[in-house]
Structures are given as structure tokens and as C-alpha cells.
Amino acid sequence: MPFLEILDTYFRGERAESLYFILPLGLACLAFAAAVLAAERSSFVVGVAGVFVVLGLVLSAVGGGVGFRTASQVTTLHKEFDTDRAAFAVKEGARMEKVNANWPVYLATWTVFALLGLLLRFAVRHELANGVGIALVFFGGVGLLIDGFAERRARPYTEALSELRRETGGGR
């Protein structure tokens, strides 16, 4: 597959995940928090809703930010590729190395969310902690799902960048 098709496939997936999963999920989390708080104000619900508000805002910002910047980012990358493939391969390769280096951090974060959530749910006898715990388990799973797709989507793009660097004399 030609390099630009691989680039476009990578960013098409990033945009789709951001705009059709992450952003809507963030907005749904905010709506859910508002709905459960309107229905009930128990400590458990406050615990769940608090986490859903914070992480719903984060998901909405990340999903919208990534999704809406992707088209201009792809246009810029195409121009850089057309102008100087070797420089493009070095610059974009370095960026993707940083992205890929962060996967273990992200996966550890989501695992900690899930484990902390289980601990709060089953080891603490307080309704607020139980609500926070259940919400953290949910978001731990969501994070693993999002980054599971993202990490796998990055692999062929990173491999293609490495090949381009070799072909153009841009290093590695």
C-alpha cells in the first residue's frame, strides 16, 4: 500500500474514533450524570456522577479536539511529505515514537483506574466510595478500549514511517 494511503487510513481511524465514539461518549457521560443527579442525590449517585462529569468533560475535550484537528493535520502532513519526504519521515517518525512510548503509561493508568475502582467498590463500606469505584471501573474499561484501538491503529503507520525513513535516508 502506498505510504499516503497508510497515513490517511491511520488518521481516518483516529478521526472516526474521536468523533463517533470518544466525543459522543463524553457527552453521554455528562447527560447521564445530570440525569442521575436529577433523579436522586444519594452519596452513591454523587460518587458516580462526579466521576462521570470529570471524565465526561475530558472525553468530550479530547474527542472533539482530536477529531476536529485531524483534517488540517492530514493536510499539513501531506504538504510536508510532498515537500521533503526525508524531513517528513524524521519529524513524523519522532512524533510517533513519542506517541508509541506513551502506550504503557496509558494502559497502566486505565488499569489503576479499574483496580482502584474495584478496591473502592468492595473494600470500602461507604456509598460515595462505592459510586466512585464503579465509575472508575467503567472508565478503566473505556480507556483500555480506546487505547487498544489506537495502539493497534498506530502500528502499521509507525512501520510505514520506519520504512520511509530507511528509503529516504532519514535514519532508522
PyMOL CGO cylinders between C-alpha atoms (Angstrom):
from pymol import cmd
from pymol.cgo import CYLINDER

trace = [
    CYLINDER, 0.00, 0.00, 0.00, 1.41, 3.46, -0.86, 0.3, 1, 1, 1, 1, 1, 1,
    CYLINDER, 1.41, 3.46, -0.86, 2.57, 5.46, 2.16, 0.3, 1, 1, 1, 1, 1, 1,
    CYLINDER, 2.57, 5.46, 2.16, -0.04, 8.22, 1.88, 0.3, 1, 1, 1, 1, 1, 1,
    CYLINDER, -0.04, 8.22, 1.88, -2.83, 5.62, 1.89, 0.3, 1, 1, 1, 1, 1, 1,
    CYLINDER, -2.83, 5.62, 1.89, -1.42, 4.24, 5.15, 0.3, 1, 1, 1, 1, 1, 1,
    CYLINDER, -1.42, 4.24, 5.15, -1.23, 7.77, 6.59, 0.3, 1, 1, 1, 1, 1, 1,
    CYLINDER, -1.23, 7.77, 6.59, -4.81, 8.50, 5.52, 0.3, 1, 1, 1, 1, 1, 1,
    CYLINDER, -4.81, 8.50, 5.52, -6.05, 5.20, 6.95, 0.3, 1, 1, 1, 1, 1, 1,
    CYLINDER, -6.05, 5.20, 6.95, -4.38, 5.93, 10.29, 0.3, 1, 1, 1, 1, 1, 1,
    CYLINDER, -4.38, 5.93, 10.29, -5.84, 9.41, 10.60, 0.3, 1, 1, 1, 1, 1, 1,
    CYLINDER, -5.84, 9.41, 10.60, -9.26, 8.38, 9.26, 0.3, 1, 1, 1, 1, 1, 1,
    CYLINDER, -9.26, 8.38, 9.26, -9.43, 5.84, 12.09, 0.3, 1, 1, 1, 1, 1, 1,
    CYLINDER, -9.43, 5.84, 12.09, -8.26, 8.41, 14.63, 0.3, 1, 1, 1, 1, 1, 1,
    CYLINDER, -8.26, 8.41, 14.63, -10.87, 10.89, 13.48, 0.3, 1, 1, 1, 1, 1, 1,
    CYLINDER, -10.87, 10.89, 13.48, -13.65, 8.29, 13.42, 0.3, 1, 1, 1, 1, 1, 1,
    CYLINDER, -13.65, 8.29, 13.42, -12.84, 7.02, 16.91, 0.3, 1, 1, 1, 1, 1, 1,
    CYLINDER, -12.84, 7.02, 16.91, -12.66, 10.58, 18.22, 0.3, 1, 1, 1, 1, 1, 1,
    CYLINDER, -12.66, 10.58, 18.22, -15.83, 11.96, 16.63, 0.3, 1, 1, 1, 1, 1, 1,
    CYLINDER, -15.83, 11.96, 16.63, -18.03, 8.86, 16.65, 0.3, 1, 1, 1, 1, 1, 1,
    CYLINDER, -18.03, 8.86, 16.65, -17.03, 7.24, 19.92, 0.3, 1, 1, 1, 1, 1, 1,
    CYLINDER, -17.03, 7.24, 19.92, -14.97, 9.39, 22.29, 0.3, 1, 1, 1, 1, 1, 1,
    CYLINDER, -14.97, 9.39, 22.29, -16.83, 12.71, 21.86, 0.3, 1, 1, 1, 1, 1, 1,
    CYLINDER, -16.83, 12.71, 21.86, -20.34, 11.18, 21.93, 0.3, 1, 1, 1, 1, 1, 1,
    CYLINDER, -20.34, 11.18, 21.93, -19.39, 9.03, 24.91, 0.3, 1, 1, 1, 1, 1, 1,
    CYLINDER, -19.39, 9.03, 24.91, -18.14, 12.11, 26.74, 0.3, 1, 1, 1, 1, 1, 1,
    CYLINDER, -18.14, 12.11, 26.74, -21.38, 13.94, 26.04, 0.3, 1, 1, 1, 1, 1, 1,
    CYLINDER, -21.38, 13.94, 26.04, -23.41, 10.88, 27.05, 0.3, 1, 1, 1, 1, 1, 1,
    CYLINDER, -23.41, 10.88, 27.05, -21.47, 10.70, 30.32, 0.3, 1, 1, 1, 1, 1, 1,
    CYLINDER, -21.47, 10.70, 30.32, -22.34, 14.33, 31.06, 0.3, 1, 1, 1, 1, 1, 1,
    CYLINDER, -22.34, 14.33, 31.06, -26.00, 13.71, 30.23, 0.3, 1, 1, 1, 1, 1, 1,
    CYLINDER, -26.00, 13.71, 30.23, -26.01, 10.56, 32.38, 0.3, 1, 1, 1, 1, 1, 1,
    CYLINDER, -26.01, 10.56, 32.38, -24.50, 12.45, 35.33, 0.3, 1, 1, 1, 1, 1, 1,
    CYLINDER, -24.50, 12.45, 35.33, -27.13, 15.18, 35.02, 0.3, 1, 1, 1, 1, 1, 1,
    CYLINDER, -27.13, 15.18, 35.02, -29.97, 12.65, 34.73, 0.3, 1, 1, 1, 1, 1, 1,
    CYLINDER, -29.97, 12.65, 34.73, -28.98, 10.53, 37.72, 0.3, 1, 1, 1, 1, 1, 1,
    CYLINDER, -28.98, 10.53, 37.72, -28.38, 13.63, 39.85, 0.3, 1, 1, 1, 1, 1, 1,
    CYLINDER, -28.38, 13.63, 39.85, -31.80, 14.99, 38.87, 0.3, 1, 1, 1, 1, 1, 1,
    CYLINDER, -31.80, 14.99, 38.87, -33.39, 11.69, 39.89, 0.3, 1, 1, 1, 1, 1, 1,
    CYLINDER, -33.39, 11.69, 39.89, -31.53, 11.13, 43.16, 0.3, 1, 1, 1, 1, 1, 1,
    CYLINDER, -31.53, 11.13, 43.16, -28.93, 12.83, 45.36, 0.3, 1, 1, 1, 1, 1, 1,
    CYLINDER, -28.93, 12.83, 45.36, -27.66, 9.88, 47.40, 0.3, 1, 1, 1, 1, 1, 1,
    CYLINDER, -27.66, 9.88, 47.40, -23.96, 9.59, 48.23, 0.3, 1, 1, 1, 1, 1, 1,
    CYLINDER, -23.96, 9.59, 48.23, -23.63, 6.70, 45.78, 0.3, 1, 1, 1, 1, 1, 1,
    CYLINDER, -23.63, 6.70, 45.78, -25.12, 8.73, 42.91, 0.3, 1, 1, 1, 1, 1, 1,
    CYLINDER, -25.12, 8.73, 42.91, -22.96, 11.74, 43.77, 0.3, 1, 1, 1, 1, 1, 1,
    CYLINDER, -22.96, 11.74, 43.77, -19.89, 9.48, 43.63, 0.3, 1, 1, 1, 1, 1, 1,
    CYLINDER, -19.89, 9.48, 43.63, -20.85, 8.05, 40.25, 0.3, 1, 1, 1, 1, 1, 1,
    CYLINDER, -20.85, 8.05, 40.25, -21.93, 11.40, 38.81, 0.3, 1, 1, 1, 1, 1, 1,
    CYLINDER, -21.93, 11.40, 38.81, -18.82, 13.23, 39.99, 0.3, 1, 1, 1, 1, 1, 1,
    CYLINDER, -18.82, 13.23, 39.99, -16.53, 10.86, 38.14, 0.3, 1, 1, 1, 1, 1, 1,
    CYLINDER, -16.53, 10.86, 38.14, -18.80, 10.91, 35.07, 0.3, 1, 1, 1, 1, 1, 1,
    CYLINDER, -18.80, 10.91, 35.07, -18.73, 14.72, 34.98, 0.3, 1, 1, 1, 1, 1, 1,
    CYLINDER, -18.73, 14.72, 34.98, -14.94, 14.95, 35.24, 0.3, 1, 1, 1, 1, 1, 1,
    CYLINDER, -14.94, 14.95, 35.24, -14.19, 12.17, 32.77, 0.3, 1, 1, 1, 1, 1, 1,
    CYLINDER, -14.19, 12.17, 32.77, -17.09, 13.15, 30.51, 0.3, 1, 1, 1, 1, 1, 1,
    CYLINDER, -17.09, 13.15, 30.51, -15.51, 16.59, 30.18, 0.3, 1, 1, 1, 1, 1, 1,
    CYLINDER, -15.51, 16.59, 30.18, -12.12, 15.03, 29.45, 0.3, 1, 1, 1, 1, 1, 1,
    CYLINDER, -12.12, 15.03, 29.45, -13.57, 12.64, 26.85, 0.3, 1, 1, 1, 1, 1, 1,
    CYLINDER, -13.57, 12.64, 26.85, -15.53, 15.45, 25.20, 0.3, 1, 1, 1, 1, 1, 1,
    CYLINDER, -15.53, 15.45, 25.20, -12.49, 17.73, 25.03, 0.3, 1, 1, 1, 1, 1, 1,
    CYLINDER, -12.49, 17.73, 25.03, -10.15, 15.02, 23.76, 0.3, 1, 1, 1, 1, 1, 1,
    CYLINDER, -10.15, 15.02, 23.76, -12.64, 13.55, 21.31, 0.3, 1, 1, 1, 1, 1, 1,
    CYLINDER, -12.64, 13.55, 21.31, -13.59, 16.94, 19.92, 0.3, 1, 1, 1, 1, 1, 1,
    CYLINDER, -13.59, 16.94, 19.92, -10.04, 18.29, 19.90, 0.3, 1, 1, 1, 1, 1, 1,
    CYLINDER, -10.04, 18.29, 19.90, -8.52, 15.30, 18.14, 0.3, 1, 1, 1, 1, 1, 1,
    CYLINDER, -8.52, 15.30, 18.14, -11.46, 14.78, 15.82, 0.3, 1, 1, 1, 1, 1, 1,
    CYLINDER, -11.46, 14.78, 15.82, -11.75, 18.36, 14.64, 0.3, 1, 1, 1, 1, 1, 1,
    CYLINDER, -11.75, 18.36, 14.64, -7.99, 18.97, 14.20, 0.3, 1, 1, 1, 1, 1, 1,
    CYLINDER, -7.99, 18.97, 14.20, -7.37, 15.80, 12.18, 0.3, 1, 1, 1, 1, 1, 1,
    CYLINDER, -7.37, 15.80, 12.18, -8.34, 17.14, 8.73, 0.3, 1, 1, 1, 1, 1, 1,
    CYLINDER, -8.34, 17.14, 8.73, -5.95, 20.10, 8.94, 0.3, 1, 1, 1, 1, 1, 1,
    CYLINDER, -5.95, 20.10, 8.94, -3.26, 17.86, 10.43, 0.3, 1, 1, 1, 1, 1, 1,
    CYLINDER, -3.26, 17.86, 10.43, -3.55, 15.47, 7.48, 0.3, 1, 1, 1, 1, 1, 1,
    CYLINDER, -3.55, 15.47, 7.48, -3.39, 18.37, 5.00, 0.3, 1, 1, 1, 1, 1, 1,
    CYLINDER, -3.39, 18.37, 5.00, -0.22, 19.64, 6.68, 0.3, 1, 1, 1, 1, 1, 1,
    CYLINDER, -0.22, 19.64, 6.68, 1.33, 16.18, 6.72, 0.3, 1, 1, 1, 1, 1, 1,
    CYLINDER, 1.33, 16.18, 6.72, 0.58, 15.69, 3.01, 0.3, 1, 1, 1, 1, 1, 1,
    CYLINDER, 0.58, 15.69, 3.01, 2.27, 19.02, 2.22, 0.3, 1, 1, 1, 1, 1, 1,
    CYLINDER, 2.27, 19.02, 2.22, 5.32, 18.13, 4.33, 0.3, 1, 1, 1, 1, 1, 1,
    CYLINDER, 5.32, 18.13, 4.33, 5.51, 14.73, 2.64, 0.3, 1, 1, 1, 1, 1, 1,
    CYLINDER, 5.51, 14.73, 2.64, 5.33, 16.31, -0.83, 0.3, 1, 1, 1, 1, 1, 1,
    CYLINDER, 5.33, 16.31, -0.83, 7.93, 18.95, 0.05, 0.3, 1, 1, 1, 1, 1, 1,
    CYLINDER, 7.93, 18.95, 0.05, 10.66, 16.80, 1.65, 0.3, 1, 1, 1, 1, 1, 1,
    CYLINDER, 10.66, 16.80, 1.65, 9.98, 13.13, 2.30, 0.3, 1, 1, 1, 1, 1, 1,
    CYLINDER, 9.98, 13.13, 2.30, 13.16, 12.57, 4.31, 0.3, 1, 1, 1, 1, 1, 1,
    CYLINDER, 13.16, 12.57, 4.31, 12.48, 15.51, 6.65, 0.3, 1, 1, 1, 1, 1, 1,
    CYLINDER, 12.48, 15.51, 6.65, 8.84, 14.44, 6.93, 0.3, 1, 1, 1, 1, 1, 1,
    CYLINDER, 8.84, 14.44, 6.93, 9.84, 10.88, 7.81, 0.3, 1, 1, 1, 1, 1, 1,
    CYLINDER, 9.84, 10.88, 7.81, 12.22, 12.07, 10.54, 0.3, 1, 1, 1, 1, 1, 1,
    CYLINDER, 12.22, 12.07, 10.54, 9.78, 14.58, 12.05, 0.3, 1, 1, 1, 1, 1, 1,
    CYLINDER, 9.78, 14.58, 12.05, 6.66, 12.41, 11.92, 0.3, 1, 1, 1, 1, 1, 1,
    CYLINDER, 6.66, 12.41, 11.92, 8.62, 9.32, 12.91, 0.3, 1, 1, 1, 1, 1, 1,
    CYLINDER, 8.62, 9.32, 12.91, 9.87, 11.11, 16.03, 0.3, 1, 1, 1, 1, 1, 1,
    CYLINDER, 9.87, 11.11, 16.03, 6.32, 12.22, 16.88, 0.3, 1, 1, 1, 1, 1, 1,
    CYLINDER, 6.32, 12.22, 16.88, 5.00, 8.68, 16.53, 0.3, 1, 1, 1, 1, 1, 1,
    CYLINDER, 5.00, 8.68, 16.53, 7.85, 7.32, 18.66, 0.3, 1, 1, 1, 1, 1, 1,
    CYLINDER, 7.85, 7.32, 18.66, 6.63, 9.61, 21.45, 0.3, 1, 1, 1, 1, 1, 1,
    CYLINDER, 6.63, 9.61, 21.45, 3.03, 8.51, 20.88, 0.3, 1, 1, 1, 1, 1, 1,
    CYLINDER, 3.03, 8.51, 20.88, 4.02, 4.84, 20.99, 0.3, 1, 1, 1, 1, 1, 1,
    CYLINDER, 4.02, 4.84, 20.99, 6.21, 5.33, 24.07, 0.3, 1, 1, 1, 1, 1, 1,
    CYLINDER, 6.21, 5.33, 24.07, 3.13, 6.51, 25.96, 0.3, 1, 1, 1, 1, 1, 1,
    CYLINDER, 3.13, 6.51, 25.96, 1.01, 3.37, 25.45, 0.3, 1, 1, 1, 1, 1, 1,
    CYLINDER, 1.01, 3.37, 25.45, 2.39, 1.63, 28.57, 0.3, 1, 1, 1, 1, 1, 1,
    CYLINDER, 2.39, 1.63, 28.57, 1.63, 4.76, 30.62, 0.3, 1, 1, 1, 1, 1, 1,
    CYLINDER, 1.63, 4.76, 30.62, -1.93, 4.95, 29.32, 0.3, 1, 1, 1, 1, 1, 1,
    CYLINDER, -1.93, 4.95, 29.32, -2.55, 1.24, 29.84, 0.3, 1, 1, 1, 1, 1, 1,
    CYLINDER, -2.55, 1.24, 29.84, -1.15, 1.42, 33.37, 0.3, 1, 1, 1, 1, 1, 1,
    CYLINDER, -1.15, 1.42, 33.37, -3.38, 4.42, 34.09, 0.3, 1, 1, 1, 1, 1, 1,
    CYLINDER, -3.38, 4.42, 34.09, -6.53, 2.60, 32.95, 0.3, 1, 1, 1, 1, 1, 1,
    CYLINDER, -6.53, 2.60, 32.95, -5.51, -0.49, 34.90, 0.3, 1, 1, 1, 1, 1, 1,
    CYLINDER, -5.51, -0.49, 34.90, -5.03, 1.62, 38.04, 0.3, 1, 1, 1, 1, 1, 1,
    CYLINDER, -5.03, 1.62, 38.04, -8.47, 3.19, 37.46, 0.3, 1, 1, 1, 1, 1, 1,
    CYLINDER, -8.47, 3.19, 37.46, -10.04, -0.27, 37.28, 0.3, 1, 1, 1, 1, 1, 1,
    CYLINDER, -10.04, -0.27, 37.28, -8.14, -1.70, 40.26, 0.3, 1, 1, 1, 1, 1, 1,
    CYLINDER, -8.14, -1.70, 40.26, -8.73, 1.37, 42.41, 0.3, 1, 1, 1, 1, 1, 1,
    CYLINDER, -8.73, 1.37, 42.41, -12.39, 1.24, 41.41, 0.3, 1, 1, 1, 1, 1, 1,
    CYLINDER, -12.39, 1.24, 41.41, -12.67, -2.40, 42.46, 0.3, 1, 1, 1, 1, 1, 1,
    CYLINDER, -12.67, -2.40, 42.46, -10.96, -1.60, 45.74, 0.3, 1, 1, 1, 1, 1, 1,
    CYLINDER, -10.96, -1.60, 45.74, -13.33, 1.30, 46.44, 0.3, 1, 1, 1, 1, 1, 1,
    CYLINDER, -13.33, 1.30, 46.44, -16.34, -0.79, 45.50, 0.3, 1, 1, 1, 1, 1, 1,
    CYLINDER, -16.34, -0.79, 45.50, -15.54, -3.90, 47.51, 0.3, 1, 1, 1, 1, 1, 1,
    CYLINDER, -15.54, -3.90, 47.51, -13.17, -2.87, 50.30, 0.3, 1, 1, 1, 1, 1, 1,
    CYLINDER, -13.17, -2.87, 50.30, -14.71, 0.40, 51.45, 0.3, 1, 1, 1, 1, 1, 1,
    CYLINDER, -14.71, 0.40, 51.45, -18.05, 0.49, 53.19, 0.3, 1, 1, 1, 1, 1, 1,
    CYLINDER, -18.05, 0.49, 53.19, -19.17, 3.93, 52.12, 0.3, 1, 1, 1, 1, 1, 1,
    CYLINDER, -19.17, 3.93, 52.12, -21.74, 4.72, 49.45, 0.3, 1, 1, 1, 1, 1, 1,
    CYLINDER, -21.74, 4.72, 49.45, -19.77, 7.64, 47.98, 0.3, 1, 1, 1, 1, 1, 1,
    CYLINDER, -19.77, 7.64, 47.98, -16.64, 5.48, 47.63, 0.3, 1, 1, 1, 1, 1, 1,
    CYLINDER, -16.64, 5.48, 47.63, -18.72, 2.66, 46.11, 0.3, 1, 1, 1, 1, 1, 1,
    CYLINDER, -18.72, 2.66, 46.11, -20.14, 5.05, 43.50, 0.3, 1, 1, 1, 1, 1, 1,
    CYLINDER, -20.14, 5.05, 43.50, -16.71, 6.45, 42.65, 0.3, 1, 1, 1, 1, 1, 1,
    CYLINDER, -16.71, 6.45, 42.65, -15.39, 2.90, 42.46, 0.3, 1, 1, 1, 1, 1, 1,
    CYLINDER, -15.39, 2.90, 42.46, -17.96, 1.65, 40.00, 0.3, 1, 1, 1, 1, 1, 1,
    CYLINDER, -17.96, 1.65, 40.00, -17.44, 4.70, 37.80, 0.3, 1, 1, 1, 1, 1, 1,
    CYLINDER, -17.44, 4.70, 37.80, -13.66, 4.19, 37.85, 0.3, 1, 1, 1, 1, 1, 1,
    CYLINDER, -13.66, 4.19, 37.85, -14.06, 0.56, 36.78, 0.3, 1, 1, 1, 1, 1, 1,
    CYLINDER, -14.06, 0.56, 36.78, -16.23, 1.75, 33.88, 0.3, 1, 1, 1, 1, 1, 1,
    CYLINDER, -16.23, 1.75, 33.88, -13.71, 4.36, 32.76, 0.3, 1, 1, 1, 1, 1, 1,
    CYLINDER, -13.71, 4.36, 32.76, -10.80, 1.98, 33.20, 0.3, 1, 1, 1, 1, 1, 1,
    CYLINDER, -10.80, 1.98, 33.20, -12.51, -0.31, 30.71, 0.3, 1, 1, 1, 1, 1, 1,
    CYLINDER, -12.51, -0.31, 30.71, -13.35, 2.55, 28.36, 0.3, 1, 1, 1, 1, 1, 1,
    CYLINDER, -13.35, 2.55, 28.36, -9.75, 3.75, 28.42, 0.3, 1, 1, 1, 1, 1, 1,
    CYLINDER, -9.75, 3.75, 28.42, -8.43, 0.27, 27.66, 0.3, 1, 1, 1, 1, 1, 1,
    CYLINDER, -8.43, 0.27, 27.66, -10.87, 0.02, 24.75, 0.3, 1, 1, 1, 1, 1, 1,
    CYLINDER, -10.87, 0.02, 24.75, -9.99, 3.43, 23.29, 0.3, 1, 1, 1, 1, 1, 1,
    CYLINDER, -9.99, 3.43, 23.29, -6.26, 2.96, 23.60, 0.3, 1, 1, 1, 1, 1, 1,
    CYLINDER, -6.26, 2.96, 23.60, -6.45, -0.65, 22.47, 0.3, 1, 1, 1, 1, 1, 1,
    CYLINDER, -6.45, -0.65, 22.47, -7.82, 0.54, 19.14, 0.3, 1, 1, 1, 1, 1, 1,
    CYLINDER, -7.82, 0.54, 19.14, -5.45, 3.50, 18.97, 0.3, 1, 1, 1, 1, 1, 1,
    CYLINDER, -5.45, 3.50, 18.97, -2.34, 1.44, 19.70, 0.3, 1, 1, 1, 1, 1, 1,
    CYLINDER, -2.34, 1.44, 19.70, -3.21, -1.12, 17.06, 0.3, 1, 1, 1, 1, 1, 1,
    CYLINDER, -3.21, -1.12, 17.06, -4.04, 1.60, 14.54, 0.3, 1, 1, 1, 1, 1, 1,
    CYLINDER, -4.04, 1.60, 14.54, -0.62, 3.18, 15.14, 0.3, 1, 1, 1, 1, 1, 1,
    CYLINDER, -0.62, 3.18, 15.14, 1.37, 0.02, 14.38, 0.3, 1, 1, 1, 1, 1, 1,
    CYLINDER, 1.37, 0.02, 14.38, 1.10, -0.09, 10.57, 0.3, 1, 1, 1, 1, 1, 1,
    CYLINDER, 1.10, -0.09, 10.57, 1.55, 3.69, 10.35, 0.3, 1, 1, 1, 1, 1, 1,
    CYLINDER, 1.55, 3.69, 10.35, 4.67, 3.56, 12.51, 0.3, 1, 1, 1, 1, 1, 1,
    CYLINDER, 4.67, 3.56, 12.51, 6.05, 0.65, 10.47, 0.3, 1, 1, 1, 1, 1, 1,
    CYLINDER, 6.05, 0.65, 10.47, 5.41, 2.57, 7.24, 0.3, 1, 1, 1, 1, 1, 1,
    CYLINDER, 5.41, 2.57, 7.24, 7.18, 5.62, 8.69, 0.3, 1, 1, 1, 1, 1, 1,
    CYLINDER, 7.18, 5.62, 8.69, 10.18, 3.47, 9.62, 0.3, 1, 1, 1, 1, 1, 1,
    CYLINDER, 10.18, 3.47, 9.62, 10.29, 2.08, 6.09, 0.3, 1, 1, 1, 1, 1, 1,
    CYLINDER, 10.29, 2.08, 6.09, 10.02, 5.59, 4.64, 0.3, 1, 1, 1, 1, 1, 1,
    CYLINDER, 10.02, 5.59, 4.64, 12.91, 6.74, 6.85, 0.3, 1, 1, 1, 1, 1, 1,
    CYLINDER, 12.91, 6.74, 6.85, 15.05, 3.89, 5.54, 0.3, 1, 1, 1, 1, 1, 1,
    CYLINDER, 15.05, 3.89, 5.54, 14.08, 4.57, 1.92, 0.3, 1, 1, 1, 1, 1, 1,
    CYLINDER, 14.08, 4.57, 1.92, 14.77, 8.30, 2.13, 0.3, 1, 1, 1, 1, 1, 1,
    CYLINDER, 14.77, 8.30, 2.13, 17.91, 8.08, 4.23, 0.3, 1, 1, 1, 1, 1, 1,
    CYLINDER, 17.91, 8.08, 4.23, 16.09, 9.81, 7.06, 0.3, 1, 1, 1, 1, 1, 1,
    CYLINDER, 16.09, 9.81, 7.06, 17.50, 7.47, 9.69, 0.3, 1, 1, 1, 1, 1, 1,
    CYLINDER, 17.50, 7.47, 9.69, 16.37, 4.26, 11.34, 0.3, 1, 1, 1, 1, 1, 1,
]
cmd.load_cgo(trace, "trace")
